[in-house]
Amino acid sequence: MTFSISFCCSARQGAFAWALALAAAAPAAAMEAPVELEASLSSLLQHAPATLAASGTAQTRLSSRVDLQARAPAGSWGPVQVQAFGHLRLGRGEGLALRPGYSSTPNSLAFQVPEDPREATLAQAGLELATPPTEAGPAWSLSLGKLDPFAYFDANRLADDESRQFLNNALVHNPLLDSGGDIGADRYGFAPGAVLTWRAAGAAGEADEAEGAVQGRSASLGWFSRTALRRALLIVQLEQPLSLLPQRGRLRAYAWQQGRGEGFDGVQRRHRGLGFSLDQALTPHLAVFARWGHQTQGRVRFGRALVAGLEWQGGAWGRSADGLGLALARLRTSAGFAAASDPAARGSEQLAELYYRWQWLPQLELSPDVQWLRRLGGQTGPQGRVMGLRLRVTL
């Protein structure tokens, strides 16, 4: 089995100080592994009808985002290999502004620094210390720096990349953590911190995994003091491969506590919840996925979420790089919000999304996308269809 414990704390400088100190202390290593560089440009043109737009008139918006990522060897301590990683992000366009709903946005691609749209943001930066995985013994890794919490929790092979898969925020991550706000990251979705992972003997990706996280919002270095832990986000995740079918699958179950979750009344209280993320291939070309979340404590607008969908790989019709995705989601209004809201919110916000990912060239993908939204924020009136066309270029 694999057991991993992750610690993430939203300190402005603390994680970087740790990472820099480790980089300085690590002996220089021969550049045995090449520097890995990735660059991508994603653009999305979307249209929303007047029934969904916050302004009451139809909207068409264009947004673009550039991601630059790098990973390189940074030294070693005996069997421990050190790698440095970084991720820069910049973009233009804030995307559509819809009527208030439970899903935070139909465009998870949109990224823009409000103060200066030309400014790039350091999304991730840090060090990873790891022992190499073996068949005979356990391995572990420690990541320090500014991290993406969803890179370690709630992963899903079919629904966690808005640049290639689903666009609606409720389908990219667990809605209670992301759209609901319990993840507690910064406004761009990242948080300085640390991640510790331990994996038992076995091939990577074929062993069970368990993860835990602590993420806070303090700017001090006292990350793990009793007071900081009471106010932090705590997550524990168990992950294991599924062997019920011949095709591969994976299940991730997790529980969290957010010490300073913001309720629908604007007051910060302790929030708790449970969830799982599952993906399972049924045939060489067809796979299904599901996510579920249940808020067990906290004054939240929606307290339960269920997401299910599929992806059909293009190999079934002779285009192996293409893909067709379909997903449905229901976000259930909480009893507390139903009683406090005026007009009263009832039932579930419902949404569906369909996309086709067409690889035009090896580095260029085009994806027509359509989303159907009903009962935004638990209200009976708002409903409509959001149309979009996504372009992705990779280098």
Sequence and secondary structure as in RCSB ss.txt:
>XXXX:A:sequence
MTFSISFCCSARQGAFAWALALAAAAPAAAMEAPVELEASLSSLLQHAPATLAASGTAQTRLSSRVDLQARAPAG
SWGPVQVQAFGHLRLGRGEGLALRPGYSSTPNSLAFQVPEDPREATLAQAGLELATPPTEAGPAWSLSLGKLDPF
AYFDANRLADDESRQFLNNALVHNPLLDSGGDIGADRYGFAPGAVLTWRAAGAAGEADEAEGAVQGRSASLGWFS
RTALRRALLIVQLEQPLSLLPQRGRLRAYAWQQGRGEGFDGVQRRHRGLGFSLDQALTPHLAVFARWGHQTQGRV
RFGRALVAGLEWQGGAWGRSADGLGLALARLRTSAGFAAASDPAARGSEQLAELYYRWQWLPQLELSPDVQWLRR
LGGQTGPQGRVMGLRLRVTL
>XXXX:A:secstr
 EEEEEE    SSHHHHHHHHHHHHS      S  EEEEEEEEEEEEE TTTBTTSS EEEEEEEEEEEEEEEEE
EETTEEEEEEEEEEEEE     BSS SSS S TT    SS TT  EEEEEEEEEE    SSS EEEEEEEEE GG
GTSS  TTSS TTTS  SHHHHS TTTTTT TT   TTS EEEEEEEEE SS TTSS EEEEEEE   SSS TTS
HHHHHHSEEEEEEEEEE SSSS EEEEEEEEEEEEEE TTS EEEEEEEEEEEEEESSSSEEEEEEEEEEEES  
SEEEEEEEEEEEEGGGGT TT EEEEEEEEEEE HHHHHH SS   SEEEEEEEEEEEEEETTEEEEEEEEEEES
GGG SS EEEEEEEEEEEE 
